[in-house]
Amino acid sequence: MANVTSISKKEIIELLSLKGSEQIELHRKASEIRRDSVSDRVYIRGLIEFSNICENDCFYCGIRKSNNNVRRYELTPDEILGAVDEAASSGLTSVVLQSGERRDRRFISLVTDSLRIIKQKYPFMGITLSSGEQDRSVYEEFHKAGASRYLLRIETSNEEHYNRLHPGAMSFRERIRSLHDLRDTGFQVGTGVMINSPFQIPENLADDILFFQTLDIDMCGMGPFIPHSGTPLGKVEYSAEESFNLGLNMIAVLRIVMPDINIASTTALETLSPAGRESGLMAGANVVMPQFSPFSLRDSYTLYDNKPLGSEDNRGFLDSLKEKIKSLGLIPVTEDSGTSIHYIRRTQNVSTC
C-alpha cells in the first residue's frame, strides 16, 4: 500500500472530536503534510452536472427517484461539450461530469459519446466521471472513451448504517464490488462519505477513514450531511456547526492517514459557512470544483437544501476563486489536470493525463 500512515481507530475518534486551539493545530499539521506530500498546489476542476435523472431512491438525496418536485433534465453530448468549452476557455484542463445514477443503455451511450467528443476536441482534458454503479464492462467502456478518474461515493462504510440510509433495492456489497471494478479497470478511484449523517456514530467515521486506507483510494470527495426538505430524512435534527467541524476534521485526519491522495473541499462545506471551501483547503484539501453547469439548470441539481449555485459569470467567479486560494498562501492550478500522486505511485505510471 503506497504512502499511508498507521493510526488506530481510537486515535482517529479522538482527533475527529477536536475543537478550538487543538482543532487549529490539527488543521495546521494536515496542511503541513499536504505541503510536504503533494505541494501547496490546489487543482481546479470544472463541475458539470449533466443529468439529474436517477433510478435510486436514497432517503437523503434531493434528486431521488420519488421526489416529484424536481425539474428533471439531461444534457445532450453537444450541450455537455458546450459546458466543457466554457471550462476550457476559462483555462481549465480538468472537468468533473456528474449525474444521477442510471444503468440503461441509452444513458451509457450518452456518457460514452460525450467522453469521445470531449477528448477529440480537447485531448489534454482530464475527465472525472461520477455516474454511479455500472457493470465492469461499462467502466471499461468509459475508461476507453477517455475518462481517467471516477468518483463513486459509498456514503458510509458500515453496511448496517448504509441500509438505514438507502432502500432495500440498493446493495452495500454491490457498491463495494463497483469500487473494486473501477480499480481493476485502471481508473484513479475516488469515494467519500456523508459526515454527521443520521444514525451515524463516531466509530462509523473512524471506520470510514480506515476503509479509505484499506481500499487504497486515490482521491476523496466527502462532505457534511445537509438535509433536503423533499426527502424522508429532510426533517431530521442536525447541528450545522457540528457537521462543519466534523467535515473539516475528517479532511485533516484523512490527509494525515493518506498524505498523497487528492482530497476535495466540497460545496457542502460552503453551504454551511461562506468561507467553507477555503476552510477545507486549510484543513488539508487540495482540489476544488467550481460550477460550470448551465446556470439555468443548477437549481435543479440540489442534493440538499441551500446548495450554492456559483455565478453566471464563470470566468469572474473563477478569477475570484483563484484570488481566495492565493490569499491562503496556496497556488491555484488550472494548467495541470492534477493526477493523483498516490495513483502514480500505486501504479508506477508516470502519465499525467
ROBAGU-379832 format. One record per residue (C-alpha): residue in one letter; residue number from 1; z, x, y. Coordinates in Angstrom, 3 decimals, always signed. Example, Ala and Ser with C-alpha at 12.3 -4.5 7.8 and 13.67 -1.06 7.14 Angstrom:
residues 2
{fiti "A", 1, {+7.800, +12.300, -4.500}}
{fiti "S", 2, {+7.140, +13.670, -1.060}}
//
This chain:
residues 353
{fiti "M", 1, {+0.000, +0.000, +0.000}}
{fiti "A", 2, {-1.107, +1.507, +3.301}}
{fiti "N", 3, {+1.279, +2.437, +6.094}}
{fiti "V", 4, {+4.113, -0.073, +5.688}}
{fiti "T", 5, {+7.821, +0.244, +6.358}}
{fiti "S", 6, {+10.521, -0.670, +3.856}}
{fiti "I", 7, {+13.031, -3.206, +5.142}}
{fiti "S", 8, {+15.413, -5.597, +3.412}}
{fiti "K", 9, {+15.446, -9.371, +3.717}}
{fiti "K", 10, {+18.936, -9.243, +5.184}}
{fiti "E", 11, {+17.819, -6.772, +7.866}}
{fiti "I", 12, {+14.853, -8.974, +8.775}}
{fiti "I", 13, {+17.087, -12.034, +9.215}}
{fiti "E", 14, {+19.398, -10.047, +11.486}}
{fiti "L", 15, {+16.510, -8.775, +13.601}}
{fiti "L", 16, {+14.973, -12.237, +13.968}}
{fiti "S", 17, {+18.234, -13.584, +15.377}}
{fiti "L", 18, {+18.478, -11.024, +18.199}}
{fiti "K", 19, {+18.688, -12.219, +21.804}}
{fiti "G", 20, {+19.458, -10.731, +25.197}}
{fiti "S", 21, {+19.605, -6.961, +25.500}}
{fiti "E", 22, {+19.308, -6.469, +21.745}}
{fiti "Q", 23, {+16.109, -8.520, +21.708}}
{fiti "I", 24, {+14.717, -6.475, +24.596}}
{fiti "E", 25, {+15.431, -3.304, +22.628}}
{fiti "L", 26, {+13.750, -4.766, +19.531}}
{fiti "H", 27, {+10.606, -5.527, +21.514}}
{fiti "R", 28, {+10.668, -2.085, +23.123}}
{fiti "K", 29, {+10.843, -0.447, +19.718}}
{fiti "A", 30, {+7.992, -2.602, +18.399}}
{fiti "S", 31, {+5.849, -1.722, +21.420}}
{fiti "E", 32, {+6.550, +1.951, +20.850}}
{fiti "I", 33, {+5.499, +1.625, +17.207}}
{fiti "R", 34, {+2.321, -0.175, +18.260}}
{fiti "R", 35, {+1.554, +2.630, +20.709}}
{fiti "D", 36, {+2.045, +5.290, +18.045}}
{fiti "S", 37, {+0.211, +3.404, +15.275}}
{fiti "V", 38, {-2.679, +1.546, +16.920}}
{fiti "S", 39, {-2.508, +2.722, +20.572}}
{fiti "D", 40, {-1.976, +0.624, +23.705}}
{fiti "R", 41, {-5.410, -0.986, +23.408}}
{fiti "V", 42, {-5.471, -4.788, +23.454}}
{fiti "Y", 43, {-8.543, -6.265, +21.793}}
{fiti "I", 44, {-10.001, -9.367, +23.417}}
{fiti "R", 45, {-11.806, -11.831, +21.165}}
{fiti "G", 46, {-13.596, -14.928, +22.430}}
{fiti "L", 47, {-12.320, -18.039, +20.632}}
{fiti "I", 48, {-14.924, -20.696, +19.808}}
{fiti "E", 49, {-13.545, -23.863, +18.204}}
{fiti "F", 50, {-16.810, -25.214, +16.844}}
{fiti "S", 51, {-15.657, -28.318, +14.953}}
{fiti "N", 52, {-12.512, -30.452, +14.839}}
{fiti "I", 53, {-13.593, -32.444, +11.789}}
{fiti "C", 54, {-11.097, -31.789, +8.987}}
{fiti "E", 55, {-10.669, -33.096, +5.454}}
{fiti "N", 56, {-6.985, -32.111, +5.314}}
{fiti "D", 57, {-4.090, -34.321, +6.374}}
{fiti "C", 58, {-1.382, -31.791, +7.262}}
{fiti "F", 59, {+1.726, -33.529, +8.568}}
{fiti "Y", 60, {+1.944, -31.362, +11.730}}
{fiti "C", 61, {-1.679, -30.973, +12.856}}
{fiti "G", 62, {-3.307, -32.900, +15.676}}
{fiti "I", 63, {-6.773, -32.826, +14.104}}
{fiti "R", 64, {-5.535, -34.092, +10.715}}
{fiti "K", 65, {-7.927, -36.451, +8.954}}
{fiti "S", 66, {-5.750, -39.536, +9.542}}
{fiti "N", 67, {-5.498, -39.092, +13.318}}
{fiti "N", 68, {-7.959, -41.709, +14.568}}
{fiti "N", 69, {-7.249, -40.957, +18.219}}
{fiti "V", 70, {-9.207, -37.700, +18.164}}
{fiti "R", 71, {-12.742, -37.465, +19.558}}
{fiti "R", 72, {-14.454, -35.656, +16.699}}
{fiti "Y", 73, {-17.199, -33.130, +17.348}}
{fiti "E", 74, {-19.263, -30.461, +15.640}}
{fiti "L", 75, {-21.368, -27.887, +17.448}}
{fiti "T", 76, {-24.860, -27.086, +16.204}}
{fiti "P", 77, {-25.805, -23.478, +15.397}}
{fiti "D", 78, {-27.624, -23.278, +18.734}}
{fiti "E", 79, {-24.572, -24.602, +20.583}}
{fiti "I", 80, {-22.366, -22.083, +18.803}}
{fiti "L", 81, {-24.821, -19.350, +19.777}}
{fiti "G", 82, {-24.634, -20.595, +23.378}}
{fiti "A", 83, {-20.862, -20.079, +23.368}}
{fiti "V", 84, {-21.367, -16.607, +21.884}}
{fiti "D", 85, {-23.936, -15.923, +24.622}}
{fiti "E", 86, {-21.252, -16.706, +27.197}}
{fiti "A", 87, {-18.800, -14.364, +25.484}}
{fiti "A", 88, {-21.380, -11.577, +25.188}}
{fiti "S", 89, {-22.459, -11.934, +28.814}}
{fiti "S", 90, {-18.793, -11.540, +29.749}}
{fiti "G", 91, {-18.763, -8.193, +27.942}}
{fiti "L", 92, {-17.078, -9.230, +24.690}}
{fiti "T", 93, {-18.097, -7.698, +21.369}}
{fiti "S", 94, {-15.831, -9.853, +19.201}}
{fiti "V", 95, {-15.582, -13.605, +18.658}}
{fiti "V", 96, {-13.492, -15.947, +16.525}}
{fiti "L", 97, {-15.190, -19.024, +15.051}}
{fiti "Q", 98, {-12.546, -21.606, +14.176}}
{fiti "S", 99, {-12.824, -25.108, +12.762}}
{fiti "G", 100, {-11.160, -27.827, +10.770}}
{fiti "E", 101, {-11.254, -27.350, +7.008}}
{fiti "R", 102, {-14.231, -28.696, +5.049}}
{fiti "R", 103, {-15.909, -27.663, +1.822}}
{fiti "D", 104, {-19.078, -29.790, +1.841}}
{fiti "R", 105, {-22.422, -28.026, +1.560}}
{fiti "R", 106, {-23.596, -29.276, +4.944}}
{fiti "F", 107, {-20.647, -27.619, +6.653}}
{fiti "I", 108, {-21.037, -24.400, +4.669}}
{fiti "S", 109, {-24.703, -24.222, +5.674}}
{fiti "L", 110, {-23.768, -24.807, +9.320}}
{fiti "V", 111, {-21.410, -21.825, +9.218}}
{fiti "T", 112, {-23.833, -19.574, +7.349}}
{fiti "D", 113, {-26.762, -20.420, +9.621}}
{fiti "S", 114, {-24.620, -19.836, +12.714}}
{fiti "L", 115, {-23.453, -16.452, +11.439}}
{fiti "R", 116, {-27.021, -15.367, +10.760}}
{fiti "I", 117, {-28.390, -16.304, +14.157}}
{fiti "I", 118, {-25.447, -14.657, +15.912}}
{fiti "K", 119, {-25.888, -11.386, +14.026}}
{fiti "Q", 120, {-29.652, -11.496, +14.538}}
{fiti "K", 121, {-29.207, -11.670, +18.306}}
{fiti "Y", 122, {-26.013, -9.581, +18.529}}
{fiti "P", 123, {-25.879, -7.117, +15.619}}
{fiti "F", 124, {-22.874, -5.413, +17.222}}
{fiti "M", 125, {-20.779, -8.601, +17.418}}
{fiti "G", 126, {-17.610, -8.618, +15.330}}
{fiti "I", 127, {-17.077, -12.103, +13.914}}
{fiti "T", 128, {-13.810, -13.554, +12.665}}
{fiti "L", 129, {-14.010, -16.826, +10.736}}
{fiti "S", 130, {-11.204, -19.350, +10.361}}
{fiti "S", 131, {-12.616, -22.242, +8.350}}
{fiti "G", 132, {-10.112, -22.781, +5.586}}
{fiti "E", 133, {-10.143, -22.673, +1.833}}
{fiti "Q", 134, {-13.519, -22.169, +0.158}}
{fiti "D", 135, {-14.816, -21.142, -3.246}}
{fiti "R", 136, {-15.154, -17.398, -3.675}}
{fiti "S", 137, {-18.958, -17.710, -3.759}}
{fiti "V", 138, {-18.818, -19.303, -0.305}}
{fiti "Y", 139, {-16.672, -16.487, +1.050}}
{fiti "E", 140, {-19.274, -14.070, -0.311}}
{fiti "E", 141, {-21.983, -16.079, +1.452}}
{fiti "F", 142, {-20.108, -15.976, +4.756}}
{fiti "H", 143, {-19.464, -12.247, +4.422}}
{fiti "K", 144, {-23.090, -11.508, +3.614}}
{fiti "A", 145, {-24.201, -13.603, +6.608}}
{fiti "G", 146, {-22.187, -11.445, +8.998}}
{fiti "A", 147, {-18.509, -12.392, +9.165}}
{fiti "S", 148, {-16.243, -9.355, +8.782}}
{fiti "R", 149, {-12.787, -10.902, +9.337}}
{fiti "Y", 150, {-11.253, -14.104, +8.008}}
{fiti "L", 151, {-8.043, -15.794, +9.107}}
{fiti "L", 152, {-6.504, -18.246, +6.634}}
{fiti "R", 153, {-3.041, -19.274, +7.708}}
{fiti "I", 154, {-0.661, -20.179, +4.927}}
{fiti "E", 155, {+1.886, -21.682, +7.403}}
{fiti "T", 156, {+4.785, -20.813, +5.076}}
{fiti "S", 157, {+5.089, -18.522, +2.059}}
{fiti "N", 158, {+7.656, -20.803, +0.389}}
{fiti "E", 159, {+6.000, -23.297, -1.965}}
{fiti "E", 160, {+8.703, -25.959, -1.603}}
{fiti "H", 161, {+8.526, -25.710, +2.177}}
{fiti "Y", 162, {+4.713, -25.799, +2.013}}
{fiti "N", 163, {+4.842, -29.042, +0.047}}
{fiti "R", 164, {+7.069, -30.654, +2.697}}
{fiti "L", 165, {+4.523, -29.858, +5.401}}
{fiti "H", 166, {+1.396, -30.919, +3.502}}
{fiti "P", 167, {+0.183, -33.893, +1.425}}
{fiti "G", 168, {+0.075, -33.666, -2.347}}
{fiti "A", 169, {-3.700, -33.127, -2.324}}
{fiti "M", 170, {-3.140, -29.673, -0.834}}
{fiti "S", 171, {-2.102, -26.832, -3.121}}
{fiti "F", 172, {+0.024, -23.835, -2.232}}
{fiti "R", 173, {-1.406, -21.918, -5.171}}
{fiti "E", 174, {-4.951, -22.684, -4.043}}
{fiti "R", 175, {-4.075, -21.207, -0.657}}
{fiti "I", 176, {-2.837, -18.037, -2.340}}
{fiti "R", 177, {-5.948, -17.915, -4.508}}
{fiti "S", 178, {-8.136, -18.141, -1.436}}
{fiti "L", 179, {-6.350, -15.237, +0.254}}
{fiti "H", 180, {-6.891, -13.035, -2.793}}
{fiti "D", 181, {-10.551, -14.079, -2.988}}
{fiti "L", 182, {-11.034, -13.124, +0.647}}
{fiti "R", 183, {-9.559, -9.709, +0.000}}
{fiti "D", 184, {-11.719, -9.173, -3.083}}
{fiti "T", 185, {-14.817, -10.234, -1.136}}
{fiti "G", 186, {-14.283, -7.409, +1.342}}
{fiti "F", 187, {-13.024, -9.257, +4.402}}
{fiti "Q", 188, {-10.428, -7.967, +6.790}}
{fiti "V", 189, {-7.821, -10.514, +5.701}}
{fiti "G", 190, {-5.544, -12.350, +8.069}}
{fiti "T", 191, {-2.963, -15.057, +7.616}}
{fiti "G", 192, {+0.003, -16.461, +9.502}}
{fiti "V", 193, {+2.824, -18.975, +9.572}}
{fiti "M", 194, {+4.371, -21.598, +11.818}}
{fiti "I", 195, {+7.618, -20.333, +13.240}}
{fiti "N", 196, {+10.655, -22.623, +13.538}}
{fiti "S", 197, {+8.768, -25.417, +11.817}}
{fiti "P", 198, {+10.541, -28.470, +10.327}}
{fiti "F", 199, {+12.677, -27.823, +7.233}}
{fiti "Q", 200, {+12.451, -24.047, +7.773}}
{fiti "I", 201, {+15.480, -21.792, +7.375}}
{fiti "P", 202, {+15.846, -18.132, +8.486}}
{fiti "E", 203, {+15.405, -16.930, +4.911}}
{fiti "N", 204, {+11.935, -18.529, +4.898}}
{fiti "L", 205, {+10.818, -16.437, +7.874}}
{fiti "A", 206, {+12.167, -13.266, +6.312}}
{fiti "D", 207, {+10.265, -14.098, +3.141}}
{fiti "D", 208, {+7.140, -14.666, +5.247}}
{fiti "I", 209, {+7.360, -11.120, +6.600}}
{fiti "L", 210, {+7.814, -9.739, +3.086}}
{fiti "F", 211, {+4.915, -11.899, +1.876}}
{fiti "F", 212, {+2.634, -10.372, +4.522}}
{fiti "Q", 213, {+3.711, -6.938, +3.336}}
{fiti "T", 214, {+3.173, -7.741, -0.354}}
{fiti "L", 215, {-0.238, -9.294, +0.292}}
{fiti "D", 216, {-1.058, -6.187, +2.347}}
{fiti "I", 217, {-2.768, -8.156, +5.113}}
{fiti "D", 218, {-4.942, -6.518, +7.752}}
{fiti "M", 219, {-4.227, -8.907, +10.611}}
{fiti "C", 220, {-1.897, -11.762, +11.502}}
{fiti "G", 221, {-2.071, -14.823, +13.711}}
{fiti "M", 222, {+1.204, -16.742, +13.796}}
{fiti "G", 223, {+2.943, -18.821, +16.404}}
{fiti "P", 224, {+5.831, -21.169, +17.099}}
{fiti "F", 225, {+5.678, -24.733, +15.792}}
{fiti "I", 226, {+4.926, -27.224, +18.565}}
{fiti "P", 227, {+4.873, -30.945, +17.673}}
{fiti "H", 228, {+1.797, -33.135, +18.120}}
{fiti "S", 229, {+2.670, -36.721, +19.005}}
{fiti "G", 230, {-0.059, -38.130, +16.741}}
{fiti "T", 231, {+1.361, -36.691, +13.518}}
{fiti "P", 232, {+4.157, -37.607, +11.061}}
{fiti "L", 233, {+6.179, -34.644, +12.367}}
{fiti "G", 234, {+5.408, -35.390, +16.013}}
{fiti "K", 235, {+8.849, -36.717, +16.879}}
{fiti "V", 236, {+10.898, -34.023, +15.172}}
{fiti "E", 237, {+13.566, -32.410, +17.325}}
{fiti "Y", 238, {+12.995, -28.769, +18.097}}
{fiti "S", 239, {+14.086, -26.195, +20.645}}
{fiti "A", 240, {+11.219, -24.718, +22.647}}
{fiti "E", 241, {+13.388, -21.774, +23.702}}
{fiti "E", 242, {+14.466, -21.022, +20.130}}
{fiti "S", 243, {+10.878, -21.308, +18.903}}
{fiti "F", 244, {+9.661, -18.981, +21.637}}
{fiti "N", 245, {+12.309, -16.339, +20.929}}
{fiti "L", 246, {+11.693, -16.505, +17.191}}
{fiti "G", 247, {+7.950, -16.242, +17.777}}
{fiti "L", 248, {+8.376, -13.033, +19.763}}
{fiti "N", 249, {+10.858, -11.577, +17.289}}
{fiti "M", 250, {+8.518, -12.319, +14.366}}
{fiti "I", 251, {+5.778, -10.326, +16.112}}
{fiti "A", 252, {+8.175, -7.453, +16.744}}
{fiti "V", 253, {+9.540, -7.335, +13.200}}
{fiti "L", 254, {+6.068, -7.563, +11.675}}
{fiti "R", 255, {+4.926, -4.676, +13.887}}
{fiti "I", 256, {+7.853, -2.613, +12.623}}
{fiti "V", 257, {+7.193, -3.537, +8.980}}
{fiti "M", 258, {+3.382, -3.192, +9.123}}
{fiti "P", 259, {+2.720, -0.777, +12.001}}
{fiti "D", 260, {-1.085, -0.534, +11.859}}
{fiti "I", 261, {-2.259, -4.138, +11.417}}
{fiti "N", 262, {-3.788, -6.285, +14.160}}
{fiti "I", 263, {-1.358, -8.919, +15.472}}
{fiti "A", 264, {-2.433, -11.701, +17.811}}
{fiti "S", 265, {-0.472, -13.002, +20.745}}
{fiti "T", 266, {-1.350, -16.657, +20.247}}
{fiti "T", 267, {-1.951, -19.605, +22.538}}
{fiti "A", 268, {+1.162, -21.351, +21.211}}
{fiti "L", 269, {+3.323, -18.753, +22.962}}
{fiti "E", 270, {+1.556, -19.518, +26.237}}
{fiti "T", 271, {+2.242, -23.229, +25.673}}
{fiti "L", 272, {+5.993, -22.565, +25.634}}
{fiti "S", 273, {+6.005, -20.104, +28.533}}
{fiti "P", 274, {+3.485, -19.408, +31.325}}
{fiti "A", 275, {+3.726, -15.690, +30.511}}
{fiti "G", 276, {+3.947, -16.244, +26.759}}
{fiti "R", 277, {+0.763, -14.346, +25.949}}
{fiti "E", 278, {+1.996, -11.309, +27.863}}
{fiti "S", 279, {+5.431, -11.573, +26.230}}
{fiti "G", 280, {+3.748, -11.447, +22.833}}
{fiti "L", 281, {+1.947, -8.260, +23.792}}
{fiti "M", 282, {+5.186, -6.685, +24.969}}
{fiti "A", 283, {+6.741, -7.618, +21.614}}
{fiti "G", 284, {+4.109, -5.617, +19.746}}
{fiti "A", 285, {+0.918, -7.711, +19.522}}
{fiti "N", 286, {-2.466, -6.105, +20.229}}
{fiti "V", 287, {-5.005, -8.982, +20.133}}
{fiti "V", 288, {-5.611, -11.907, +22.496}}
{fiti "M", 289, {-8.135, -14.718, +22.078}}
{fiti "P", 290, {-9.189, -16.451, +25.308}}
{fiti "Q", 291, {-11.156, -19.692, +25.002}}
{fiti "F", 292, {-14.956, -19.678, +25.034}}
{fiti "S", 293, {-15.441, -23.137, +23.520}}
{fiti "P", 294, {-17.414, -25.614, +25.673}}
{fiti "F", 295, {-14.903, -26.686, +28.301}}
{fiti "S", 296, {-15.636, -30.397, +27.893}}
{fiti "L", 297, {-14.524, -30.283, +24.241}}
{fiti "R", 298, {-11.392, -28.152, +24.468}}
{fiti "D", 299, {-9.030, -31.093, +24.835}}
{fiti "S", 300, {-10.365, -32.447, +21.522}}
{fiti "Y", 301, {-9.165, -29.403, +19.563}}
{fiti "T", 302, {-5.462, -29.952, +20.092}}
{fiti "L", 303, {-3.458, -28.826, +17.093}}
{fiti "Y", 304, {-0.267, -29.517, +19.079}}
{fiti "D", 305, {+0.655, -31.161, +22.381}}
{fiti "N", 306, {+0.136, -29.493, +25.772}}
{fiti "K", 307, {-2.187, -26.770, +24.497}}
{fiti "P", 308, {-3.555, -24.687, +27.413}}
{fiti "L", 309, {-7.307, -25.164, +27.885}}
{fiti "G", 310, {-8.062, -21.987, +29.783}}
{fiti "S", 311, {-10.569, -22.208, +32.625}}
{fiti "E", 312, {-14.107, -23.497, +33.005}}
{fiti "D", 313, {-14.820, -20.173, +34.721}}
{fiti "N", 314, {-14.747, -17.983, +31.630}}
{fiti "R", 315, {-15.566, -14.751, +33.437}}
{fiti "G", 316, {-12.977, -15.321, +36.128}}
{fiti "F", 317, {-10.352, -16.159, +33.515}}
{fiti "L", 318, {-11.277, -13.052, +31.536}}
{fiti "D", 319, {-11.025, -10.836, +34.622}}
{fiti "S", 320, {-7.591, -12.287, +35.370}}
{fiti "L", 321, {-6.503, -11.711, +31.783}}
{fiti "K", 322, {-7.599, -8.079, +31.941}}
{fiti "E", 323, {-5.560, -7.541, +35.089}}
{fiti "K", 324, {-2.485, -9.072, +33.454}}
{fiti "I", 325, {-2.892, -6.763, +30.473}}
{fiti "K", 326, {-3.238, -3.738, +32.768}}
{fiti "S", 327, {-0.100, -4.791, +34.657}}
{fiti "L", 328, {+1.823, -4.404, +31.390}}
{fiti "G", 329, {+0.695, -0.792, +31.075}}
{fiti "L", 330, {-1.743, -1.750, +28.310}}
{fiti "I", 331, {-5.512, -1.266, +28.042}}
{fiti "P", 332, {-7.789, -4.320, +27.760}}
{fiti "V", 333, {-10.698, -3.607, +25.412}}
{fiti "T", 334, {-13.928, -5.589, +25.183}}
{fiti "E", 335, {-16.486, -2.953, +24.181}}
{fiti "D", 336, {-14.870, -2.339, +20.772}}
{fiti "S", 337, {-14.549, -5.209, +18.291}}
{fiti "G", 338, {-11.252, -3.790, +17.054}}
{fiti "T", 339, {-11.487, -3.297, +13.311}}
{fiti "S", 340, {-8.005, -3.266, +11.801}}
{fiti "I", 341, {-6.828, +0.307, +11.290}}
{fiti "H", 342, {-4.882, -0.968, +8.301}}
{fiti "Y", 343, {-8.124, -2.267, +6.797}}
{fiti "I", 344, {-9.864, +1.064, +7.359}}
{fiti "R", 345, {-7.024, +2.917, +5.670}}
{fiti "R", 346, {-6.814, +0.332, +2.890}}
{fiti "T", 347, {-10.486, +0.505, +2.022}}
{fiti "Q", 348, {-11.150, +4.114, +3.117}}
{fiti "N", 349, {-14.075, +2.695, +5.072}}
{fiti "V", 350, {-14.833, +4.247, +8.462}}
{fiti "S", 351, {-17.098, +1.385, +9.538}}
{fiti "T", 352, {-16.120, -0.272, +12.829}}
{fiti "C", 353, {-18.388, -3.303, +12.613}}
//
